[in-house]
Amino acid sequence: MQNILRKKFSYSFNCASLIIVVLNVVVFVLTGSGRNMNFQYLFGLQPILLVKGHYFWQLLTYMFMHGSWSHLLGNMIGLLFFGLYMERQMGSKEFLLFYLVCGLFCGGVSLGVYVLLGYWQVLLVGASGAIYAVLLLFAVIFPRSTVFIMGMIPVPAPILVAIYAGIAVFEQFFGMNQSVAHFTHLSGFAAAWIFCLVRYGVNPIKVWKDAFR
């Protein structure tokens, strides 16, 4: 089983990150720029429809739906900025596996939490969970890299992950904006962490400690 989980793909680079971005934009435009709620409820993730209506495709399609241009733009900039670097390093097939597995994981975990808490009517859309997973893996693959916040403030990639995780935890339990799925963001970090352990046999904490010794 371990050999199957860690079997490598042949390397190829096909701009999968850019293709995902284009696909998200096309879906956003064709479904009414986030304003058509029929499409939102059909392809977003809503527990009552997925569980009781058997809309199982929502576990995949929710990550290609966005509620507004700002929501879409923020996620796609993050995917291009971090995703292309990683895709060049790991290859398009491996990157697609990572992105889709993490997105499905975030959807599944979020669904479980919503059902457990009785939030049957909540609607989850967006690639944010998968993007957070991409950010964490970027920090693992390039632990010494520096990200410039707003183009001015230099922050080491692992520290940026810690900052985003802290913000998500705070907002989840103490924040006022309950329309943002902060738990989904945290599950994105968890998905990437588990992926690193299972697929690569790498502990992110060890990578970061070794990088800054």
Secondary structure, DSSP 8 states (H G I E B T S, - for coil): -HHHHT---------HHHHHHHHHHHHHHHTTTTT-HHHHHHHSB-HIIIIIS--TTHHHHGGG--SSHHHHHHHHHHIIIIIHHHHHHH-HHHHHHHHHHHHHHHHHHHHHHHHHHT-TT--B-SSHHHHHHHHHHHHHHSTT-EEEETTTEEEEHHHHHHHHHHHHHHHHHH-S-TTS-HHHHHHHHHHHHHHIIIII---HHHHHHHHT-
